[in-house]
Amino acid sequence: MHVMHIVGSFGPGGAEMGIVRLIKGMKDLPVKHSVCSLSSDLTMKSHLPDTICCHSLEIEGPSFSAFKKLASLFRKTGVDIVHV
């Protein structure tokens, strides 16, 4: 199973640290995790194991193109569950 966690920005913050803890807490389960930041900030990537793939859509501000970019990323990565 592949779970992709979506955040507005993967910079320092409470929700972002929650995702880091969730991924680390599930390390013994047969679940693949990835993270997608809508912005270009992937600062919290350094807190994750190297095996976790982090994507950046590099969208700054409101954008309807985010839906198209996310759909394309979901198809490309074969994600099963999206955690928003």
C-alpha positions in Angstrom: 0.0 0.0 0.0 1.3 3.5 -0.9 0.2 6.4 1.2 1.0 10.0 0.1 0.8 12.8 2.6 -0.1 16.1 1.1 0.9 19.4 2.9 0.8 23.0 1.8 4.5 23.3 2.8 6.9 20.7 4.3 8.6 23.4 6.3 8.9 23.4 10.1 5.5 23.1 11.8 3.1 21.0 13.9 1.3 19.2 11.1 4.5 18.5 9.3 6.1 17.1 12.4 3.0 15.0 12.9 3.6 13.4 9.4 7.2 12.7 10.3 6.1 11.0 13.5 3.4 9.0 11.7 5.8 7.8 9.0 8.5 6.8 11.6 5.9 5.2 13.8 4.7 2.9 10.9 8.2 1.9 9.9 7.6 -1.8 10.7 4.4 -2.0 8.6 4.3 -2.9 4.9 3.3 0.6 3.9 5.2 2.8 1.5 5.0 6.5 2.3 5.7 9.6 0.3 5.2 13.3 0.9 4.0 16.0 -1.4 4.5 19.7 -0.6 2.4 22.0 -2.7 5.1 24.7 -2.2 8.8 24.4 -2.8 9.7 24.0 0.9 10.9 20.5 1.8 12.9 21.5 4.9 11.4 18.7 7.0 12.7 16.0 4.5 15.9 15.9 6.6 13.8 14.4 9.5 12.7 11.4 7.3 14.5 8.2 6.4 16.3 8.5 3.0 13.9 5.9 1.6 10.9 8.3 1.8 10.3 10.1 -1.5 9.4 13.8 -1.2 7.8 15.7 -4.1 7.4 19.5 -4.5 4.8 21.0 -6.8 6.4 24.4 -6.4 3.1 26.2 -6.3 3.2 29.5 -4.4 -0.2 31.0 -3.7 -3.7 30.0 -4.9 -3.7 27.9 -8.0 -6.2 25.8 -9.9 -3.3 24.0 -11.7 -2.5 22.2 -8.4 -5.4 19.8 -9.0 -4.0 18.8 -12.4 -0.5 18.5 -11.0 -1.7 16.4 -8.1 -3.7 14.1 -10.3 -0.7 13.6 -12.6 1.5 12.8 -9.6 -1.0 10.3 -8.2 -1.1 8.5 -11.5 2.7 8.5 -11.9 3.4 7.2 -8.4 0.5 4.7 -8.1 -0.7 6.1 -4.8 -3.4 4.1 -3.0 -4.3 6.5 -0.2 -4.0 10.3 0.0 -3.6 11.8 3.5 -4.5 15.5 3.3 
